[in-house]
Amino acid sequence: MGLRCSLIELSKDQIDKSLANHENVFDYLDELEENEELGRVYLDKAWHGIHFLLTGSVWEGAEPLCYLVKGGEGIGTEDDWARLLRPNQIADWANSLLTISADDLRKRYDPVAMAKADIYPSIWDRVDEEYGNLEYLLDYYEALRSFLERTKKENKGAIISIT
């Protein structure tokens, strides 16, 4: 199954509720998943590769480019990997991604370095799949950019979960 990332838009009130009621993050995420009115983006297993291309780092990086794996306010336990980003953080992130094109990420793509850094999932050293792997990342990157831009325009925040 593996670790998959999703982002779900939340209003300020929903963010405050999330921070107040987070005993069982998985139940809360299931509740949000069932709400069809909330905008969302699924990044599948591309999240770590996108993070690496944006930051050049395995788990670190400058804000807001590092927001896929770091930043925001954690909810639940460390193992739950759920964090909240407020509307101003979403706006900053969306604005920063406007300056990074798919061509920029193509230039940064180094499957050997990604494999050596153990970027999830462990597919980067499959030479015969190199082009497909890059396109996989770029497709999800564009989906992320679109989600962030919509969420910014609606002045909303988001919950990021990697489960």
trRosetta pair geometry for C-beta under 8 A, 3 or more apart (Angstrom, degrees):
i j d omega theta_ij theta_ji phi_ij phi_ji
1 4 8.0 -81 158 -16 81 109
2 45 5.5 -16 137 -90 139 124
2 120 8.0 157 -166 179 107 113
2 121 6.2 -22 -145 -90 141 123
3 45 6.7 98 77 -118 65 83
3 47 7.8 -90 124 47 99 126
3 48 8.0 60 92 -30 124 119
3 81 7.9 12 -153 65 117 169
3 120 6.3 1 56 159 123 151
3 162 5.5 25 179 172 107 94
3 163 7.0 179 -142 98 67 12
4 42 7.0 -5 169 -167 115 97
4 43 7.3 162 -174 75 70 66
4 44 5.5 -51 -135 -150 100 32
4 45 6.0 -64 -97 -64 67 62
4 47 7.7 126 -166 -7 36 123
4 162 7.2 -175 88 -147 28 57
4 163 6.7 -29 59 66 74 61
5 42 7.5 143 90 -163 55 51
5 43 4.2 -17 78 59 105 114
5 44 7.4 -15 41 54 73 19
5 45 7.8 123 6 -105 87 23
5 46 7.7 -100 40 62 115 63
5 47 3.5 81 0 -61 149 146
5 68 6.7 11 -160 -165 161 98
5 160 6.8 -9 -166 -172 100 89
5 161 7.0 169 -146 88 53 46
5 162 4.8 -19 -94 -97 82 81
6 40 6.1 4 -180 -175 106 112
6 41 6.9 174 -153 88 64 46
6 42 4.9 -24 -103 -107 93 66
6 43 6.8 -172 -85 16 39 77
6 160 7.6 174 89 -149 41 48
6 161 5.7 -7 57 57 83 90
7 40 6.5 167 88 -153 54 63
7 41 5.1 4 53 52 99 90
7 43 7.4 52 -6 -19 94 109
7 144 7.5 87 15 -128 141 81
7 147 6.1 119 81 140 126 148
7 158 4.8 15 -177 171 100 137
7 159 7.1 166 -150 80 54 44
7 160 5.2 -17 -99 -99 84 71
7 161 8.0 169 -84 19 39 64
8 32 5.1 113 117 156 167 128
8 33 7.5 -112 -79 -78 146 53
8 38 5.2 32 -174 142 101 132
8 39 7.4 153 -156 88 53 48
8 40 4.6 -17 -104 -101 70 100
8 158 6.2 154 75 -156 36 81
8 159 5.2 -9 56 52 92 94
8 161 7.9 8 4 6 102 106
9 38 5.6 -172 60 -170 80 84
9 39 4.3 32 8 60 130 94
9 40 6.9 -127 2 -69 77 51
9 147 7.7 -154 -54 -176 102 94
9 150 7.8 -83 -70 107 145 99
9 151 4.8 -161 -107 -114 114 107
9 154 7.0 36 -171 76 146 138
9 156 4.6 46 -173 121 105 145
9 157 7.3 137 -159 83 59 36
9 158 5.3 -48 -103 -95 43 85
10 14 3.9 -134 -167 97 96 122
10 15 5.0 127 118 -59 126 76
10 18 6.6 -14 -158 -23 163 138
10 32 7.9 -48 -81 -129 105 131
10 38 7.3 4 -79 -139 56 125
10 84 7.2 -52 52 -140 146 102
10 156 6.2 158 72 -180 33 103
10 157 5.1 -33 70 78 90 86
10 158 6.0 146 15 -108 86 25
10 159 5.8 63 -22 -21 132 90
11 14 4.7 97 49 8 73 102
11 15 7.1 -130 97 -6 40 86
11 156 5.7 -64 -90 -122 45 95
11 157 7.6 66 174 29 7 84
12 15 5.6 -53 -151 33 33 114
12 16 6.5 34 152 -18 65 103
12 86 7.5 40 -112 -147 81 87
12 87 6.7 -45 -71 -19 92 119
12 156 7.9 -132 -35 -130 61 54
12 157 6.8 96 -86 -2 51 114
13 16 5.7 -52 -149 36 33 111
13 17 6.4 33 151 -18 65 105
14 17 5.5 -51 -146 37 34 114
14 18 6.3 41 152 -26 64 103
14 157 8.0 -162 76 59 96 101
15 18 5.5 -51 -150 31 32 115
15 19 6.6 27 154 -16 64 103
15 84 5.4 126 -145 -173 95 136
15 86 6.4 95 -171 -103 167 69
15 157 4.9 36 -71 58 137 144
15 159 7.9 179 -107 -60 74 87
16 19 5.9 -56 -151 36 31 108
16 20 6.3 24 153 -15 65 111
17 20 5.8 -63 -146 41 31 108
17 21 6.0 -20 171 24 70 111
18 21 7.0 -79 -131 58 19 76
18 22 6.3 51 170 -73 59 104
18 28 6.9 118 -131 173 80 143
18 75 5.9 -74 155 -84 96 163
18 84 5.7 142 99 -81 139 138
18 159 6.3 -158 -138 -82 161 126
19 22 6.7 -29 -143 -24 21 125
19 73 6.5 -6 -100 123 114 142
19 75 6.4 -123 -103 -95 51 113
19 84 6.7 -83 -63 19 93 158
21 28 7.0 152 114 -95 92 130
22 25 5.7 19 -168 -79 87 82
22 28 6.5 -49 -121 -13 60 160
22 75 4.1 -125 -135 -175 152 104
22 76 5.3 -118 166 -56 108 62
22 82 8.0 -166 -151 90 120 130
24 27 4.1 37 113 17 118 115
24 28 6.5 152 94 -16 66 87
24 76 7.7 35 -167 -112 15 107
25 28 5.4 -59 -149 40 35 113
25 29 6.1 37 154 -21 70 105
25 75 5.8 142 -104 116 116 95
25 76 3.1 -35 -37 -69 135 142
25 77 7.4 -133 3 20 129 67
25 80 4.3 68 63 -165 152 152
25 82 4.9 -177 -171 23 137 148
25 161 7.7 164 158 -115 115 121
26 29 5.7 -49 -143 36 32 111
26 30 6.5 36 154 -20 62 103
26 76 7.9 96 -24 -122 63 151
26 80 7.0 -132 -47 -131 79 108
26 163 7.3 125 -109 -130 91 149
27 30 5.6 -53 -151 34 32 114
27 31 6.5 37 149 -22 64 103
28 31 5.5 -51 -152 32 34 115
28 32 6.6 32 151 -16 65 103
28 75 7.9 -66 75 131 155 137
29 32 5.6 -52 -148 38 35 110
29 33 6.2 41 151 -25 66 104
29 82 6.6 -130 -67 -101 121 141
29 159 7.5 -150 -104 126 84 140
29 161 5.5 50 -118 -67 138 169
29 163 7.1 131 123 -21 170 153
30 33 5.5 -51 -147 33 32 116
30 34 6.6 31 155 -20 63 105
31 34 6.0 -59 -156 33 30 110
31 35 7.0 31 148 -25 62 104
32 35 5.7 -54 -155 25 39 114
32 38 6.3 -41 -171 47 84 165
32 159 6.8 -58 -144 49 176 141
35 38 4.8 57 105 -2 109 111
39 147 6.8 165 147 -144 113 86
39 150 6.1 -137 -177 114 165 132
39 151 6.5 -156 85 -78 135 87
39 154 7.8 141 10 23 142 156
39 156 7.9 127 43 72 117 156
40 147 7.4 -20 158 -132 19 130
41 143 5.2 154 -155 148 119 99
41 144 6.0 153 130 -95 154 49
41 146 7.5 142 -93 75 136 88
41 147 3.7 -82 -31 -62 136 153
42 143 7.8 -34 61 140 51 147
43 46 5.1 -115 171 63 86 93
43 47 4.6 94 112 -66 135 85
43 50 6.9 -81 -164 8 133 145
43 68 7.7 -64 70 -138 175 121
43 140 4.9 93 -144 -174 73 126
43 143 7.1 178 -94 86 69 121
43 144 6.3 31 -91 -69 115 108
44 47 7.8 -173 76 -21 44 83
44 140 6.5 -114 34 -95 98 139
45 48 7.5 -30 173 19 66 98
45 120 6.7 -112 -173 141 96 91
45 121 4.8 8 164 -23 139 113
46 49 5.5 -68 -162 50 59 111
46 50 5.5 60 144 -27 88 107
46 136 6.0 -160 -93 141 116 89
46 137 5.2 164 -154 -110 111 56
46 139 7.9 -137 -85 69 167 81
46 140 3.8 130 77 47 157 161
46 141 7.6 -117 149 -42 133 68
47 50 5.9 -60 -148 36 26 110
47 51 6.3 28 155 -21 64 106
47 68 5.2 179 -170 180 92 126
47 69 7.4 129 150 -61 106 89
47 120 7.9 -4 70 86 84 108
47 140 7.8 -96 -61 145 49 143
47 162 6.4 -144 90 -105 165 113
48 51 5.5 -48 -148 34 34 115
48 52 6.4 35 152 -20 64 104
48 68 7.8 -171 -85 126 34 130
48 69 7.2 63 -108 -67 68 131
48 119 5.2 169 132 -172 110 80
48 120 4.1 85 24 56 160 87
48 121 7.6 134 45 -24 127 43
49 52 5.7 -53 -148 35 32 112
49 53 6.4 30 154 -17 65 105
49 114 6.6 26 -121 -146 86 140
49 119 5.6 98 -87 151 63 129
49 120 7.7 -118 -36 80 75 52
49 124 7.5 163 -107 -75 114 114
49 133 7.7 -144 -135 171 161 95
49 136 7.9 49 72 99 158 100
49 137 4.7 -102 119 -103 127 122
50 53 5.8 -56 -148 38 31 109
50 54 6.2 26 155 -16 66 110
50 68 6.2 127 90 -56 108 168
50 137 5.8 173 -71 -160 73 93
50 140 6.3 -107 -58 101 133 110
50 141 5.4 169 -123 -85 114 88
50 144 6.7 106 -171 -4 160 158
51 54 5.9 -63 -149 40 28 108
51 55 5.9 -17 170 17 67 116
51 57 7.6 -69 147 76 93 75
51 61 7.1 -158 -178 1 87 153
51 66 6.9 56 -153 -140 100 52
51 68 4.4 -129 -77 68 104 129
51 69 5.1 38 -123 -9 158 117
52 55 6.7 -75 -130 54 21 83
52 56 7.0 59 -176 -107 58 15
52 57 7.0 -144 -121 66 57 34
52 58 6.8 11 -98 -100 99 39
52 114 6.0 110 123 -113 161 94
52 117 6.8 143 -128 91 135 148
52 119 4.9 -36 -39 -113 155 139
53 105 4.8 41 167 -144 137 96
53 108 4.9 120 -153 100 78 128
53 109 6.4 -8 -109 -80 116 67
53 137 6.6 113 -17 166 148 141
53 141 7.6 -55 77 -87 142 138
54 61 6.9 63 105 -166 91 157
54 65 4.5 -170 153 -175 113 105
54 66 7.6 -174 105 -74 118 41
54 68 7.7 123 36 5 143 123
54 97 8.0 -42 -120 -101 125 88
54 100 6.8 67 -121 155 82 172
54 105 7.8 -22 -67 -102 61 103
55 60 6.8 -171 156 96 139 55
55 61 2.8 -51 -142 -108 140 138
55 62 7.0 173 -129 27 97 63
55 65 5.2 154 -76 122 86 115
55 66 5.4 63 -85 -85 145 79
56 61 7.2 136 47 -102 64 102
56 108 7.4 -108 -78 -160 85 121
57 60 4.2 -89 169 63 151 76
57 61 4.4 -162 38 -57 131 86
57 66 7.3 -15 63 -105 129 108
58 117 5.1 -157 -82 175 106 113
58 118 7.2 31 -132 65 129 82
58 119 6.9 -139 -124 -84 77 76
59 69 5.8 -118 -144 132 61 140
59 70 6.7 102 167 -49 69 123
60 66 6.6 -52 160 -120 34 141
60 70 6.8 11 -127 -6 34 165
61 65 5.4 -99 153 95 123 99
61 66 3.5 162 79 -79 103 105
61 70 6.9 150 49 45 87 129
62 65 5.8 46 75 36 74 107
62 66 6.4 162 68 -18 23 110
63 66 5.8 -68 -83 38 52 101
63 67 6.9 75 -136 -57 77 85
63 70 7.9 -113 -79 105 85 96
63 71 5.3 126 -106 -102 110 142
63 89 8.0 -63 -173 -142 118 97
63 92 7.5 26 151 125 93 137
64 67 5.2 -2 -177 -32 76 120
64 71 7.0 164 -134 150 60 172
64 89 6.4 158 -119 -168 122 73
64 92 4.5 146 -36 117 147 103
64 93 4.0 -128 148 -83 136 70
64 96 5.2 172 61 9 104 146
65 93 7.7 154 -77 -132 31 77
65 96 5.9 -119 -65 137 79 144
66 69 6.3 -73 178 58 77 81
66 70 4.5 -26 145 59 115 107
66 71 5.7 123 93 -18 94 119
67 70 7.0 -96 -104 70 24 53
67 71 4.8 -67 -106 64 67 132
67 72 6.5 82 -146 -29 91 107
67 85 6.2 38 -161 -89 129 142
67 89 6.9 143 -111 164 139 110
67 93 5.2 -43 15 -103 154 136
67 160 7.2 166 154 -37 86 159
68 160 6.9 -165 -141 -161 42 148
69 162 7.6 17 -109 -29 71 153
71 83 7.1 110 88 153 49 152
71 85 7.2 38 119 -98 99 101
71 89 7.1 170 149 -159 118 134
72 83 3.9 109 88 156 126 112
72 84 5.3 -180 175 78 115 38
72 85 4.3 -75 -101 -75 121 68
72 86 7.7 166 -131 -6 81 67
72 89 6.3 141 -90 139 81 167
72 160 6.8 142 26 23 164 116
73 83 6.3 150 70 -162 35 77
73 84 4.7 -21 60 56 93 96
73 85 8.0 170 18 -75 74 33
73 86 7.9 56 -2 -35 113 93
74 78 7.4 -1 -173 -99 149 53
74 82 7.1 105 -157 82 62 57
74 83 5.2 -42 -93 -100 52 84
74 84 8.0 -163 -71 14 8 76
75 80 7.3 -71 96 95 65 139
75 82 5.1 -51 63 102 91 106
75 83 6.9 160 10 -105 77 30
75 84 6.2 60 -24 -21 116 104
75 159 7.6 -40 27 -135 134 111
76 79 8.0 -89 133 65 109 64
76 80 3.6 -14 111 37 139 161
76 82 5.3 61 24 44 125 116
77 80 5.2 111 56 -11 68 101
78 81 7.9 32 164 -60 44 57
80 161 7.5 -56 157 -138 82 97
80 163 7.4 -17 -167 -91 57 101
81 161 6.3 102 105 -160 82 56
81 162 4.0 -69 140 60 139 90
81 163 6.4 -177 64 -67 112 61
82 159 6.2 1 -171 -179 98 104
82 160 7.0 167 -149 84 49 52
82 161 4.5 -7 -102 -101 86 88
82 162 7.9 -163 -71 25 50 59
82 163 7.8 11 -62 -53 93 106
83 159 7.2 162 83 -155 36 59
83 160 5.1 -10 59 56 87 100
84 157 6.3 38 178 146 88 133
84 158 7.4 175 -150 91 55 39
84 159 5.4 -30 -98 -100 71 71
84 160 7.8 -176 -84 17 22 74
85 89 4.2 -125 -170 95 94 129
85 90 5.4 121 123 -57 117 78
85 93 7.2 -6 -178 -10 153 142
85 157 5.3 -174 96 -165 59 92
85 158 5.2 3 53 54 103 81
85 159 7.9 -177 19 -85 72 24
85 160 6.7 50 -12 -16 109 108
86 89 5.0 94 54 8 69 104
86 90 7.2 -130 101 -5 35 89
86 157 4.7 -56 -137 -98 24 131
87 90 5.6 -53 -146 36 34 113
87 91 6.3 36 155 -20 67 104
87 152 7.7 122 -166 -126 76 50
87 155 5.0 23 -152 -178 143 60
87 156 5.8 -179 -97 116 96 5
87 157 5.0 -85 -50 -58 55 76
88 91 5.6 -50 -147 36 34 114
88 92 6.4 36 153 -19 65 104
89 92 5.7 -50 -146 36 33 112
89 93 6.2 33 154 -19 65 107
89 157 7.0 47 51 -129 100 95
90 93 5.7 -58 -147 39 29 111
90 94 6.1 30 155 -19 66 108
90 148 6.0 -168 -171 -150 84 81
90 151 5.1 -92 180 116 143 117
90 152 5.4 -163 127 -79 98 73
90 156 6.8 -5 43 90 168 56
90 157 5.7 -170 -24 -123 125 45
90 158 5.9 111 -90 0 123 103
91 94 5.8 -53 -143 38 28 110
91 95 6.2 27 158 -18 63 109
91 152 4.6 116 -100 -135 64 104
91 155 8.0 3 -60 -116 117 57
92 95 5.9 -58 -148 38 27 110
92 96 6.3 25 155 -19 64 107
93 96 5.8 -56 -148 35 29 109
93 97 6.5 23 156 -16 64 107
93 148 5.6 -109 106 -148 102 140
94 97 6.0 -61 -150 37 29 107
94 98 6.9 44 149 -34 62 97
94 145 7.4 112 -139 -154 71 59
94 148 3.8 -176 -89 141 90 106
94 149 5.2 143 -156 -80 124 51
94 151 7.3 -170 -61 65 134 89
94 152 4.2 -90 27 -40 162 143
95 98 5.7 -42 -159 13 36 118
95 99 7.9 27 151 -13 59 99
95 152 7.6 139 -39 -129 77 158
96 99 6.3 -60 -170 30 41 107
96 100 7.3 16 144 -4 69 112
97 100 5.5 -68 -148 45 49 103
97 144 7.4 -137 -137 114 163 100
97 145 5.0 -156 137 -110 135 93
97 148 6.3 89 33 69 143 151
98 145 7.8 130 -75 -153 51 113
98 149 8.0 100 -74 -89 98 109
100 104 4.9 -117 -159 77 67 148
100 105 6.8 74 162 -48 102 89
101 104 4.8 114 53 -1 69 97
101 105 7.4 -134 101 2 46 83
102 105 5.7 -54 -153 38 37 110
102 106 6.4 47 146 -27 67 100
102 138 4.9 65 -145 -150 109 115
102 141 6.7 146 -101 88 80 132
102 142 6.7 -7 -73 -63 118 102
103 106 5.3 -44 -147 28 37 118
103 107 6.7 38 153 -19 63 100
104 107 5.9 -57 -159 33 32 111
104 108 6.6 22 148 -13 65 110
105 108 5.5 -59 -146 41 39 109
105 109 6.4 58 151 -46 68 95
105 137 7.0 -150 156 123 134 116
105 138 6.2 163 89 -96 135 87
105 141 6.2 -96 -38 -97 171 176
106 109 5.7 -40 -153 6 32 120
106 134 6.7 66 -118 -178 72 130
106 138 7.3 15 -65 -80 84 132
109 114 8.0 -24 -162 -29 62 132
109 134 5.2 34 -151 -116 163 111
109 137 7.4 159 -105 62 117 149
110 113 3.9 34 109 21 119 115
110 114 6.3 154 89 -19 64 86
111 114 5.3 -54 -141 39 36 115
111 115 6.2 38 159 -20 68 103
111 124 4.1 -175 -158 178 82 90
111 125 6.5 160 152 -80 104 38
111 127 8.0 153 101 -96 149 53
111 130 5.6 -103 -23 -127 159 96
111 133 6.7 81 -102 88 123 146
111 134 7.9 -87 -58 -59 108 93
112 115 6.0 -53 -149 36 28 108
112 116 6.3 27 152 -17 63 110
112 124 7.6 -155 -53 138 16 110
112 125 7.2 74 -108 -103 50 81
113 116 5.6 -56 -145 40 31 113
113 117 6.0 23 158 -13 67 111
114 117 5.9 -59 -142 43 28 105
114 119 4.2 -57 -167 29 85 134
114 124 4.0 -152 94 -133 115 169
115 118 7.5 29 178 -76 33 35
115 119 7.4 -67 -67 32 25 88
115 122 7.3 76 -131 -153 77 71
115 124 4.2 -150 -57 83 83 108
115 125 3.9 73 -107 -50 156 100
118 122 7.2 -26 -148 -94 64 95
119 124 6.3 56 62 -26 107 143
122 125 7.7 -19 176 20 75 100
123 126 5.5 -40 -176 10 67 122
123 129 6.6 -67 171 98 103 141
123 133 5.8 180 118 -109 112 125
124 133 6.3 149 -109 169 55 159
126 129 4.1 13 112 33 117 114
126 130 7.1 -167 94 -53 64 61
126 133 7.1 136 63 -45 102 134
127 130 5.7 -12 -157 -35 39 113
129 132 4.8 -64 -167 53 73 115
129 133 5.3 81 132 -33 91 100
130 133 5.8 -58 -148 33 26 112
130 134 6.6 23 157 -16 62 105
131 134 5.9 -57 -153 36 32 109
131 135 6.4 27 153 -14 66 108
132 135 5.7 -56 -145 40 32 109
132 136 6.2 43 152 -28 65 104
133 136 5.4 -48 -149 29 31 119
133 137 6.8 29 153 -15 62 102
134 137 5.8 -55 -155 36 34 109
134 138 6.3 28 152 -16 67 109
135 138 5.6 -56 -141 41 35 110
135 139 6.2 41 158 -25 67 103
136 139 6.1 -53 -149 30 24 111
136 140 6.8 11 157 -6 59 109
137 140 6.2 -67 -153 44 30 103
137 141 6.0 35 151 -27 68 109
138 141 5.3 -49 -141 33 34 117
138 142 6.5 35 158 -19 64 100
139 142 6.1 -56 -156 34 29 108
139 143 6.7 28 148 -17 63 106
140 143 5.3 -50 -147 36 40 116
140 144 6.3 45 151 -22 67 101
141 144 5.6 -52 -151 34 32 113
141 145 6.4 33 151 -19 65 104
142 145 5.6 -49 -146 35 34 113
142 146 6.4 35 155 -19 65 105
143 146 5.8 -55 -149 37 30 111
143 147 6.4 31 153 -19 64 107
144 147 5.8 -56 -148 36 30 111
144 148 6.3 26 157 -16 66 108
145 148 5.9 -58 -146 39 28 108
145 149 6.2 28 157 -20 65 108
146 149 5.8 -56 -147 36 29 110
146 150 6.4 27 157 -15 64 106
147 150 6.0 -59 -151 38 29 108
147 151 6.1 24 156 -17 66 112
147 158 8.0 71 148 -100 112 152
148 151 5.7 -57 -141 41 30 110
148 152 6.1 36 156 -24 65 106
149 152 5.7 -50 -146 33 28 114
149 153 6.5 29 155 -19 61 105
150 153 5.8 -58 -152 35 30 111
150 154 6.5 15 155 -6 65 110
151 154 6.0 -64 -149 45 31 104
151 156 4.9 -94 -164 69 80 100
151 157 7.6 38 171 -162 120 4
151 158 5.9 -10 -157 -53 159 114
152 155 7.4 26 179 -76 35 37
